[in-house]
Amino acid sequence: MGKIFYIMGKSASGKDKIYSRLAGNKGLNLKKLILYTTRPVRDGEENGKQYYFTDEKKLQEFKAEGKVIESRAYNTVYGVWTYFTADDGQIDLKKGHYLGIGTLESYQKMRNYYGESNVIPVYIEVEDGERLIRAIKREKEQETPKYEELCRRFLADQEDFSEEKIQEAGISRRFENDDLDVCVRNITDFINSMS
């Protein structure tokens, strides 16, 4: 039976880079679980690669069909952005292992949907000051930087990923991302030990 290795962490903790490296590691043979979002595409993103970029209408269609596993709506300074996972046929645990990415809340809903033993948490940590520096650097590279949204997300993450909530989610293993190569190697070893 396959497993879903689910990457989580606060904003600017390196989740997307780690996800990309793990997904590109042919030896791990992980299939990508691609989430949907109604937020705008960032510079360098492609539809179907990082996310399926969609709209509220498609989200409502999935809901009407009972196919939304989990969804999170963020009231940003640019309007409501929704991220969601749909049971759209991407996952068949009889056919292998998967790699997903999300929040503590989405991890818990995925675990409830697919079973605790089938969804394995991969929690990424970075010291808060370093995260803020990374977030500002990333935002500066955007054609239209959204600093207000960066600040909102940074503050919201303090609550969303509080120690209490991490413990409630049953996460005991954490991966420190102060060196990307070392972090990816540690996660790779962990995945190999679990599969």
Contacts in CASP RR format, 6 or more apart in sequence:
PFRMAT RR
TARGET T0000
AUTHOR 0000-0000-0000
METHOD contacts of the structure
MODEL  1
MGKIFYIMGKSASGKDKIYSRLAGNKGLNLKKLILYTTRPVRDGEENGKQ
YYFTDEKKLQEFKAEGKVIESRAYNTVYGVWTYFTADDGQIDLKKGHYLG
IGTLESYQKMRNYYGESNVIPVYIEVEDGERLIRAIKREKEQETPKYEEL
CRRFLADQEDFSEEKIQEAGISRRFENDDLDVCVRNITDFINSMS
1 93 0 8 1.000
1 94 0 8 1.000
1 118 0 8 1.000
2 93 0 8 1.000
2 94 0 8 1.000
2 95 0 8 1.000
2 96 0 8 1.000
2 97 0 8 1.000
2 98 0 8 1.000
2 118 0 8 1.000
2 195 0 8 1.000
3 93 0 8 1.000
3 97 0 8 1.000
3 98 0 8 1.000
3 117 0 8 1.000
3 118 0 8 1.000
3 119 0 8 1.000
3 120 0 8 1.000
3 194 0 8 1.000
3 195 0 8 1.000
4 33 0 8 1.000
4 91 0 8 1.000
4 93 0 8 1.000
4 97 0 8 1.000
4 98 0 8 1.000
4 99 0 8 1.000
4 100 0 8 1.000
4 110 0 8 1.000
4 114 0 8 1.000
4 118 0 8 1.000
4 119 0 8 1.000
4 120 0 8 1.000
5 22 0 8 1.000
5 30 0 8 1.000
5 97 0 8 1.000
5 98 0 8 1.000
5 99 0 8 1.000
5 100 0 8 1.000
5 120 0 8 1.000
5 122 0 8 1.000
5 191 0 8 1.000
5 194 0 8 1.000
6 100 0 8 1.000
6 101 0 8 1.000
6 102 0 8 1.000
6 107 0 8 1.000
6 110 0 8 1.000
6 119 0 8 1.000
6 120 0 8 1.000
6 121 0 8 1.000
6 122 0 8 1.000
7 15 0 8 1.000
7 18 0 8 1.000
7 19 0 8 1.000
7 22 0 8 1.000
7 99 0 8 1.000
7 100 0 8 1.000
7 101 0 8 1.000
7 102 0 8 1.000
7 122 0 8 1.000
7 124 0 8 1.000
8 15 0 8 1.000
8 101 0 8 1.000
8 102 0 8 1.000
8 103 0 8 1.000
8 104 0 8 1.000
8 107 0 8 1.000
8 121 0 8 1.000
8 122 0 8 1.000
8 123 0 8 1.000
8 124 0 8 1.000
8 161 0 8 1.000
8 171 0 8 1.000
9 15 0 8 1.000
9 102 0 8 1.000
9 103 0 8 1.000
9 123 0 8 1.000
9 124 0 8 1.000
9 125 0 8 1.000
9 157 0 8 1.000
9 161 0 8 1.000
10 126 0 8 1.000
10 128 0 8 1.000
10 131 0 8 1.000
10 154 0 8 1.000
10 157 0 8 1.000
10 158 0 8 1.000
10 160 0 8 1.000
10 161 0 8 1.000
11 131 0 8 1.000
11 135 0 8 1.000
11 150 0 8 1.000
11 153 0 8 1.000
11 154 0 8 1.000
11 157 0 8 1.000
12 126 0 8 1.000
12 131 0 8 1.000
12 132 0 8 1.000
12 134 0 8 1.000
12 135 0 8 1.000
12 138 0 8 1.000
12 154 0 8 1.000
13 124 0 8 1.000
13 125 0 8 1.000
13 126 0 8 1.000
13 131 0 8 1.000
13 177 0 8 1.000
14 124 0 8 1.000
14 126 0 8 1.000
14 134 0 8 1.000
14 177 0 8 1.000
14 180 0 8 1.000
15 101 0 8 1.000
15 102 0 8 1.000
15 124 0 8 1.000
16 50 0 8 1.000
16 101 0 8 1.000
17 180 0 8 1.000
18 124 0 8 1.000
18 177 0 8 1.000
18 180 0 8 1.000
18 183 0 8 1.000
18 184 0 8 1.000
18 187 0 8 1.000
19 99 0 8 1.000
19 100 0 8 1.000
19 101 0 8 1.000
21 180 0 8 1.000
21 184 0 8 1.000
22 28 0 8 1.000
22 30 0 8 1.000
22 99 0 8 1.000
22 184 0 8 1.000
22 187 0 8 1.000
22 188 0 8 1.000
22 191 0 8 1.000
23 30 0 8 1.000
23 32 0 8 1.000
23 99 0 8 1.000
25 188 0 8 1.000
28 97 0 8 1.000
28 99 0 8 1.000
28 188 0 8 1.000
28 191 0 8 1.000
28 192 0 8 1.000
28 195 0 8 1.000
29 96 0 8 1.000
29 97 0 8 1.000
30 97 0 8 1.000
30 98 0 8 1.000
30 99 0 8 1.000
30 191 0 8 1.000
31 90 0 8 1.000
31 95 0 8 1.000
31 96 0 8 1.000
31 97 0 8 1.000
31 98 0 8 1.000
31 99 0 8 1.000
32 98 0 8 1.000
32 99 0 8 1.000
32 100 0 8 1.000
33 85 0 8 1.000
33 90 0 8 1.000
33 91 0 8 1.000
33 98 0 8 1.000
33 99 0 8 1.000
33 100 0 8 1.000
33 101 0 8 1.000
34 48 0 8 1.000
34 49 0 8 1.000
34 50 0 8 1.000
34 51 0 8 1.000
34 52 0 8 1.000
34 90 0 8 1.000
35 51 0 8 1.000
35 52 0 8 1.000
35 83 0 8 1.000
35 84 0 8 1.000
35 85 0 8 1.000
35 100 0 8 1.000
35 101 0 8 1.000
35 102 0 8 1.000
36 51 0 8 1.000
36 52 0 8 1.000
36 53 0 8 1.000
36 54 0 8 1.000
36 58 0 8 1.000
36 59 0 8 1.000
36 62 0 8 1.000
36 83 0 8 1.000
36 84 0 8 1.000
36 85 0 8 1.000
36 86 0 8 1.000
37 51 0 8 1.000
37 52 0 8 1.000
37 53 0 8 1.000
37 54 0 8 1.000
37 81 0 8 1.000
37 82 0 8 1.000
37 83 0 8 1.000
37 84 0 8 1.000
38 53 0 8 1.000
38 54 0 8 1.000
38 55 0 8 1.000
38 56 0 8 1.000
38 59 0 8 1.000
38 80 0 8 1.000
38 81 0 8 1.000
38 82 0 8 1.000
38 83 0 8 1.000
39 53 0 8 1.000
39 76 0 8 1.000
39 81 0 8 1.000
39 82 0 8 1.000
39 83 0 8 1.000
40 53 0 8 1.000
40 78 0 8 1.000
41 47 0 8 1.000
41 53 0 8 1.000
42 142 0 8 1.000
43 141 0 8 1.000
43 142 0 8 1.000
43 143 0 8 1.000
45 51 0 8 1.000
45 53 0 8 1.000
47 53 0 8 1.000
51 83 0 8 1.000
56 82 0 8 1.000
59 68 0 8 1.000
59 71 0 8 1.000
59 82 0 8 1.000
59 84 0 8 1.000
62 68 0 8 1.000
62 84 0 8 1.000
62 86 0 8 1.000
62 88 0 8 1.000
66 87 0 8 1.000
67 86 0 8 1.000
67 87 0 8 1.000
67 88 0 8 1.000
68 84 0 8 1.000
68 85 0 8 1.000
68 86 0 8 1.000
68 87 0 8 1.000
69 84 0 8 1.000
69 85 0 8 1.000
69 86 0 8 1.000
69 87 0 8 1.000
69 109 0 8 1.000
69 110 0 8 1.000
69 113 0 8 1.000
70 84 0 8 1.000
70 85 0 8 1.000
70 105 0 8 1.000
70 106 0 8 1.000
70 109 0 8 1.000
70 110 0 8 1.000
70 113 0 8 1.000
71 82 0 8 1.000
71 83 0 8 1.000
71 84 0 8 1.000
71 85 0 8 1.000
72 82 0 8 1.000
72 83 0 8 1.000
72 84 0 8 1.000
72 103 0 8 1.000
72 105 0 8 1.000
72 106 0 8 1.000
73 80 0 8 1.000
73 81 0 8 1.000
73 82 0 8 1.000
74 80 0 8 1.000
74 81 0 8 1.000
74 82 0 8 1.000
74 83 0 8 1.000
74 153 0 8 1.000
74 156 0 8 1.000
76 149 0 8 1.000
76 152 0 8 1.000
77 146 0 8 1.000
77 148 0 8 1.000
77 149 0 8 1.000
77 152 0 8 1.000
78 146 0 8 1.000
78 149 0 8 1.000
83 102 0 8 1.000
83 106 0 8 1.000
85 106 0 8 1.000
85 109 0 8 1.000
85 110 0 8 1.000
87 113 0 8 1.000
90 98 0 8 1.000
91 98 0 8 1.000
91 114 0 8 1.000
93 114 0 8 1.000
93 118 0 8 1.000
97 191 0 8 1.000
97 195 0 8 1.000
103 160 0 8 1.000
103 161 0 8 1.000
104 160 0 8 1.000
104 161 0 8 1.000
104 165 0 8 1.000
104 166 0 8 1.000
104 169 0 8 1.000
104 171 0 8 1.000
105 160 0 8 1.000
107 119 0 8 1.000
107 121 0 8 1.000
107 169 0 8 1.000
108 169 0 8 1.000
110 119 0 8 1.000
111 118 0 8 1.000
111 119 0 8 1.000
120 194 0 8 1.000
121 169 0 8 1.000
121 170 0 8 1.000
121 171 0 8 1.000
121 173 0 8 1.000
122 175 0 8 1.000
122 187 0 8 1.000
122 190 0 8 1.000
122 191 0 8 1.000
123 166 0 8 1.000
123 171 0 8 1.000
123 173 0 8 1.000
123 174 0 8 1.000
123 175 0 8 1.000
124 174 0 8 1.000
124 175 0 8 1.000
124 177 0 8 1.000
124 183 0 8 1.000
125 174 0 8 1.000
125 175 0 8 1.000
125 176 0 8 1.000
125 177 0 8 1.000
126 134 0 8 1.000
126 176 0 8 1.000
126 177 0 8 1.000
126 178 0 8 1.000
127 178 0 8 1.000
130 178 0 8 1.000
131 154 0 8 1.000
132 154 0 8 1.000
135 150 0 8 1.000
135 153 0 8 1.000
135 154 0 8 1.000
136 147 0 8 1.000
136 150 0 8 1.000
139 145 0 8 1.000
139 146 0 8 1.000
139 147 0 8 1.000
139 150 0 8 1.000
173 190 0 8 1.000
175 183 0 8 1.000
175 186 0 8 1.000
175 187 0 8 1.000
175 190 0 8 1.000
176 183 0 8 1.000
177 183 0 8 1.000
END
